[in-house]
């Protein structure tokens, strides 16, 4: 037996107007079936009733293109059925539900004056049908017919229409916000890459200057003190390797060619105490803890670690709170770990640019709310950078 899923998929893929036409045909066939096999009609009554069924089919087929005409056709068919007598109204049930469905469609696909006109016309025809049937004419029956068959379905259709609009607007707003966040992240990453390029340029320039000084000293010592000259040449070699490593990183980082380069000495983890004093003077007391034997880090890694602490403390001052922070630097055998805790809120803690800077050196950075309150920034950077 074939699965019904392909059929349902094909029905969903139909254009709305073609789907409505197919649905109207199904309604017409079903009402004809009820008239032929359930309603005791004789003579010319049966052809008249079959012609009546076409009004419901047309009403369903036009429910989106011509909603006012659709509700008129469905309600007129309901009125004509009552005029034909109890043989139709007592044995054929689908027409009543078709009127409700078309009224809902009118509410879901139209509004304003057209909706008001559709309600008035549909309510008038339903009241006329209530007058034409064989049941007692009471005010309650008229109110119930108009409310249940016309008013309530149209109101529900309007609710669904407004809900769909709201969902669409919220979806568009979410997409715009996501696009804006992506643009902000990209801009922050580009800005940080520019800054990284500038700073790596300074690191390489410093290393090359040191190599020049060391090579000059080695040349002078080569004749009179070969042992010291070998040590000087070894220092030149080590500095050159480090400079080449940083230069390769520099080539992979985008930077602005026309930006002036700051030539001041680059900060490092050795300057954390000074950074803490400046933060305290700005209103954020900072406790600094260093664990493990301090070691010399590659210049780029050292600078990046300093920037992580600097950026985290800057965001902590902006976030507010009781006004305290703690910085822990842990030197390991293969990496250096940094943790910055403060008691501020979570606003503005993305650190997108800093995350980009840490990623350049193969490190990891995480930001999250601390378990005991406040905010926590952790970073891990390799103590030795790969070439």
Beta strands, then each sheet from edge to edge (+ up, - down):
strand 1: 285-291
strand 2: 324-331
strand 3: 335-342
strand 4: 364-369
strand 5: 375-382
sheet 1: 1+ 2+ 3- 5+ 4-
end
